[in-house]
């Protein structure tokens, strides 16, 4: 029996809901239904979609958040996920949602941002 070196997804769903995605070479933002079961993020077209359209392995991806980038792009509540193959920009509906998503994607990063915000 061949065992793959991919970790098994957690049975616990860290977060699920809709996020807007901007991928390079795509024309504009697309709305996707997202389910985070660490270390994976599953993307669906909608809540009722039974087929995973994409899977991101968070253990090999870089989650990036920068207020400067948001100002530069003029898009609030965004963060990026960079895999070895592509970078994706994600946008949440508001600031709190963005932090909840960040926490689901990368708890350590979310913690450092939260402490930065509280120090202001």
Backbone torsions as a table, in degrees:
resi	resn	phi	psi	omega
1	UNK	NA	123.3	-178.0
2	UNK	-87.8	125.0	177.6
3	UNK	-97.7	135.2	179.4
4	UNK	-84.8	158.5	-179.6
5	UNK	-91.6	17.6	176.5
6	UNK	-89.9	129.4	178.4
7	UNK	-64.5	152.2	178.6
8	UNK	-77.7	143.0	178.5
9	UNK	-67.5	146.4	177.4
10	UNK	-65.7	142.5	175.8
11	UNK	-70.6	-15.4	-177.7
12	UNK	-89.8	128.6	175.4
13	UNK	-85.7	116.0	-179.5
14	UNK	-71.3	-38.6	179.8
15	UNK	-166.1	147.3	172.8
16	UNK	-145.0	150.5	-178.4
17	UNK	156.1	-169.0	-176.6
18	UNK	-97.6	139.3	173.2
19	UNK	-133.2	154.2	173.0
20	UNK	-95.9	137.5	-177.3
21	UNK	-117.4	141.3	172.3
22	UNK	-127.3	114.1	179.5
23	UNK	-106.7	151.9	176.0
24	UNK	-59.9	146.6	178.9
25	UNK	65.8	14.6	174.6
26	UNK	-107.0	155.3	-177.7
27	UNK	-95.4	91.3	174.8
28	UNK	85.8	180.0	-175.1
29	UNK	-77.8	143.3	172.7
30	UNK	-123.2	144.9	-179.9
31	UNK	-92.8	130.3	179.8
32	UNK	-131.2	146.5	174.0
33	UNK	-86.2	127.4	-171.1
34	UNK	-120.1	133.9	175.0
35	UNK	-124.3	123.0	179.0
36	UNK	-102.4	113.5	171.1
37	UNK	-125.6	95.7	-171.3
38	UNK	-53.0	140.9	3.5
39	UNK	-90.8	24.5	-176.2
40	UNK	-114.7	150.8	171.2
41	UNK	-118.1	123.1	-179.4
42	UNK	-104.2	132.6	-179.5
43	UNK	-112.3	132.5	178.2
44	UNK	-126.7	160.1	178.0
45	UNK	-69.7	-37.3	179.4
46	UNK	-153.4	177.3	-179.7
47	UNK	-60.4	-32.7	-175.8
48	UNK	-91.2	-2.6	-179.9
49	UNK	-68.8	128.6	-178.5
50	UNK	-97.2	-4.5	-177.7
51	UNK	-107.7	126.7	176.0
52	UNK	-69.4	124.7	-179.2
53	UNK	-86.7	-26.1	177.9
54	UNK	-161.6	154.8	176.2
55	UNK	-132.5	131.3	175.5
56	UNK	-110.7	129.2	176.7
57	UNK	-92.1	108.0	-175.4
58	UNK	-68.4	-23.0	-178.4
59	UNK	-69.5	-18.1	177.8
60	UNK	-118.5	14.4	179.6
61	UNK	-113.6	159.1	-179.7
62	UNK	-110.4	124.0	176.6
63	UNK	-98.8	125.8	-175.3
64	UNK	-125.1	138.1	177.8
65	UNK	-135.7	130.9	176.5
66	UNK	-149.9	127.3	-179.8
67	UNK	-65.1	-33.8	179.8
68	UNK	-62.3	-41.5	-179.2
69	UNK	-63.5	-39.7	179.7
70	UNK	-62.0	-41.9	179.6
71	UNK	-65.3	-43.5	-179.1
72	UNK	-61.0	-45.8	-177.0
73	UNK	-83.6	-8.9	-175.3
74	UNK	55.9	35.2	176.1
75	UNK	-126.6	108.1	-179.7
76	UNK	-73.0	162.5	173.9
77	UNK	58.5	39.8	-179.8
78	UNK	-115.8	152.3	169.6
79	UNK	-146.3	164.8	-174.8
80	UNK	-117.6	148.8	171.9
81	UNK	-123.3	121.1	-178.6
82	UNK	-113.0	120.4	173.5
83	UNK	-101.5	178.3	-179.7
84	UNK	-68.7	-17.9	-176.5
85	UNK	-99.8	-28.2	-174.6
86	UNK	-160.9	162.9	174.5
87	UNK	-115.3	136.4	-178.4
88	UNK	-124.9	135.7	175.7
89	UNK	-99.3	133.4	-179.0
90	UNK	-120.3	142.3	179.7
91	UNK	-128.7	129.6	176.8
92	UNK	-96.5	167.0	-174.5
93	UNK	-73.5	-26.7	177.5
94	UNK	-155.8	178.7	-174.4
95	UNK	-62.8	-44.4	-178.4
96	UNK	-64.5	-44.5	177.7
97	UNK	-57.6	-43.1	-178.6
98	UNK	-60.2	-42.9	-179.7
99	UNK	-67.1	-35.9	176.7
100	UNK	-64.4	-41.4	178.0
101	UNK	-66.1	-44.4	179.2
102	UNK	-57.9	-41.0	-179.3
103	UNK	-64.5	-38.6	179.2
104	UNK	-67.8	-38.5	-178.7
105	UNK	-76.1	-43.4	-174.5
106	UNK	-153.7	89.8	-175.9
107	UNK	-57.2	-37.6	-178.5
108	UNK	-64.7	-45.3	179.8
109	UNK	-63.2	-45.7	-179.2
110	UNK	-59.4	-38.4	179.3
111	UNK	-63.6	-41.8	-179.0
112	UNK	-69.1	-35.6	179.4
113	UNK	-68.3	-44.1	-178.4
114	UNK	-60.0	-42.0	-178.7
115	UNK	-69.8	-30.7	175.8
116	UNK	-65.5	-43.6	-178.2
117	UNK	-65.3	-38.5	-176.9
118	UNK	-72.7	-17.9	-179.3
119	UNK	-81.8	-11.7	-177.8
120	UNK	-65.5	NA	NA
